[in-house]
Every structure is written in C-alpha cells, then in structure tokens.
Amino acid sequence: MKPPKTRSHYRNLIKAGELINLIQDDILCTDPDHKPMSPQRVNAIKLLLNKVLPDLRSVELSGEVDSNVTNNIQVSFVATAVPEVCGPPVPGKFIDEK
C-alpha cells in the first residue's frame, strides 16, 4: 500500500509560473477574438497561487517608546577595478566616454 501524499507533494504539482503566464496572457492579449477568462477561473488560479507563493504582509514594530532597539549591521567591502586614467580630465566629459 502506498503512503498518503503530503501537502508538499501537491504544492510541487502546482506550477506557479504557468498560472502567472495564464493571467498575464488574459490581461495583455491583443487578439481581437480573445475570450476573457471567467471570474471562476481567475479565482481558482488565485487560490492555487496563494497555496504556493508567500503572502507578503506588512510588519509592524511595536513596543515602548523609550526602549532601545539594537540593530546589527554587517558591511562587506569588495575590491573594485581601478579606473584607467590617460591624462588630465577634460571638463564636461565623463571618464567612460571615449
């Protein structure tokens, strides 16, 4: 007997890219004989996309006004190419222009 299929199995079956293409083709179609999608089909596509794509929601930071908030920020510097200079700069001309 086969084990029951999991939610992740069914999520993998939903092709988000294909669903997005269907909606885009329906909205952007320039064919004069194009028949628009029914509201039921659009709602079905929306329901499936909600199952596989994260729902982006706003996040609110709340707390006491006088409390301290600590942020840890890491900055990494990378080596950049040294610009080639062949002489004094010409006024009104950028380095990349030749």
C-alpha positions as CSV (number, residue, x, y, z in Angstrom):
1,M,0.0,0.0,0.0
2,K,1.3,3.4,-1.0
3,P,1.8,6.0,1.8
4,P,-0.6,9.0,1.6
5,K,0.7,12.0,-0.4
6,T,1.7,15.0,1.6
7,R,0.9,18.7,1.2
8,S,4.3,19.5,-0.1
9,H,3.8,16.9,-2.9
10,Y,0.7,18.7,-4.0
11,R,2.4,22.1,-3.8
12,N,5.1,20.8,-6.1
13,L,2.5,19.9,-8.6
14,I,1.2,23.5,-8.8
15,K,3.2,25.3,-11.5
16,A,3.1,29.0,-10.3
17,G,4.9,30.2,-13.4
18,E,2.3,28.7,-15.8
19,L,-0.5,30.1,-13.7
20,I,1.0,33.6,-13.8
21,N,1.5,33.3,-17.6
22,L,-2.2,32.4,-18.0
23,I,-3.2,35.5,-16.1
24,Q,-0.8,37.7,-18.0
25,D,-1.9,36.4,-21.3
26,D,-5.5,37.0,-20.4
27,I,-4.8,40.6,-19.4
28,L,-2.3,41.6,-22.1
29,C,-3.9,39.7,-25.0
30,T,-4.2,41.8,-28.2
31,D,-6.1,39.2,-30.2
32,P,-9.5,40.7,-31.1
33,D,-11.1,37.2,-31.0
34,H,-9.8,36.6,-27.4
35,K,-12.4,35.5,-25.0
36,P,-11.6,36.7,-21.4
37,M,-11.3,34.2,-18.5
38,S,-14.3,33.6,-16.4
39,P,-14.3,35.0,-12.9
40,Q,-14.4,31.5,-11.5
41,R,-11.2,30.5,-13.4
42,V,-9.4,33.7,-12.2
43,N,-10.5,32.9,-8.6
44,A,-9.3,29.3,-9.0
45,I,-5.9,30.5,-10.2
46,K,-5.7,33.0,-7.4
47,L,-6.5,30.2,-4.9
48,L,-3.7,28.0,-6.3
49,L,-1.2,30.8,-6.3
50,N,-2.0,31.5,-2.6
51,K,-1.0,27.9,-1.8
52,V,2.4,28.1,-3.4
53,L,3.6,31.7,-3.2
54,P,4.1,33.5,0.1
55,D,1.6,36.2,1.1
56,L,3.5,39.4,1.6
57,R,2.1,41.3,4.5
58,S,3.2,44.4,6.3
59,V,5.1,44.0,9.6
60,E,4.6,46.5,12.4
61,L,7.3,47.0,15.0
62,S,5.7,47.9,18.3
63,G,7.0,48.4,21.8
64,E,7.7,51.1,24.4
65,V,8.7,54.5,23.1
66,D,11.7,54.7,25.5
67,S,13.0,51.2,24.9
68,N,16.3,50.7,23.0
69,V,16.2,48.8,19.7
70,T,19.5,47.3,18.6
71,N,20.3,46.6,15.0
72,N,23.3,44.5,14.0
73,I,24.6,45.5,10.5
74,Q,27.5,43.8,8.8
75,V,29.2,45.7,5.9
76,S,31.5,43.9,3.5
77,F,33.8,45.8,1.1
78,V,34.8,44.3,-2.2
79,A,37.8,45.2,-4.3
80,T,36.8,47.3,-7.3
81,A,38.6,47.9,-10.5
82,V,41.0,50.9,-10.7
83,P,39.9,53.3,-13.4
84,E,42.3,53.8,-16.2
85,V,43.4,57.4,-16.5
86,C,45.3,58.6,-19.6
87,G,45.7,62.2,-18.8
88,P,44.0,65.2,-17.1
89,P,40.2,65.1,-17.1
90,V,38.5,67.1,-19.8
91,P,35.8,69.4,-18.4
92,G,32.3,68.2,-19.3
93,K,33.5,64.7,-20.4
94,F,32.9,61.6,-18.3
95,I,35.7,59.0,-17.8
96,D,33.6,56.2,-19.5
97,E,33.1,58.3,-22.7
98,K,35.7,57.9,-25.4
